[in-house]
């Protein structure tokens, strides 16, 4: 599927064979529902595809069928796509997010979406991130696991079904 340009090859045509994206020097990727995130060797983050909630992190809501740079993110070491949100991990262990947020996916203490990256609050020294449908999990250096966002099925593991807009242990 490529109706929003998530294949990043400059078209919106679906493809049943691999196509080359319009980007080079990529060291890490994450494929989301309708968008894609990439880290280049210089630590910058690039994104393409659906952008109705600002999940491309370029301060707009315009879809892109070529990779566009996520604003003000450098020294990234990990990225992960939610359904309509994006999570970025920097080499210093900080987490940043953008996109849809009505269930707390951004972890910034708010419920409004963001078209540009926003720091996730109350968490640092993170080693690994993983975005689910509308929630995020983070593994910290001390071995603890933290989560935030949608929690209707208890996916945050905090013993409740309450959505969280800040990380919980």
C-alpha positions, -999 to 999 in steps of 0.1 A, spaced: 0 0 0 12 35 -9 -18 57 -11 -1 83 12 34 79 -1 47 57 27 70 38 3 89 71 -1 96 66 -38 79 98 -51 47 81 -61 14 72 -45 12 39 -65 9 6 -46 36 -19 -54 37 -57 -50 75 -56 -56 102 -38 -36 108 -2 -47 137 21 -39 131 50 -16 144 85 -25 169 85 3 204 72 10 228 66 39 199 51 60 210 31 91 176 23 107 139 22 96 105 17 111 73 10 91 41 22 105 5 19 95 6 46 68 40 63 74 77 54 76 105 67 97 142 65 88 175 74 105 204 85 83 241 79 92 244 115 104 217 110 131 189 129 113 154 115 111 134 114 79 97 105 74 72 99 46 36 90 42 4 100 60 6 132 81 -29 140 93 -18 142 129 17 156 123 34 122 127 60 132 101 73 158 126 79 185 100 55 211 115 28 204 89 -1 181 82 8 176 45 14 140 34 47 133 16 56 106 -9 93 114 -5 112 114 29 111 148 46 134 157 75 119 156 110 126 191 124 152 195 152 160 159 157 197 150 155 218 122 170 189 98 168 196 61 175 161 46 173 127 53 158 94 35 160 60 42 144 26 40 160 -6 41 140 -5 78 136 24 89 159 62 87 159 87 80 186 124 90 185 153 80 208 184 101 209 219 88 216 218 105 251 188 84 261 160 110 257 127 102 240 108 126 217 74 121 200 50 137 176 16 130 161 -17 119 175 -21 122 212 -58 119 223 -48 88 244 -15 101 257 8 86 230 32 115 232 39 111 269 41 149 274 14 153 299 -11 167 273 -38 152 252 -34 174 220 -15 162 189 18 178 179 32 184 144 67 187 156 87 166 181 80 171 218 100 156 247 85 128 266 85 138 302 97 121 334 119 96 316 156 95 306 185 70 302 164 50 277 181 22 257 152 11 235 117 22 224 88 4 208 56 20 197 24 0 196 -9 10 180 -13 40 203 11 34 231 48 34 237 71 11 257 106 22 268 134 1 283 156 21 306 193 16 313 185 3 348 164 -25 333 130 -10 342 102 -9 316 80 22 313 49 28 292 24 55 282 -6 60 259 -36 39 252 -44 13 279 -79 -1 272 -66 -37 274 -40 -31 301 -12 -29 276 7 -5 298 11 -32 325 3 -8 353 -27 -28 366 -53 -4 352 -72 3 320 -66 41 323 -49 59 294 -17 76 306 -2 108 291 30 104 312 53 74 314 44 49 342 67 21 355 
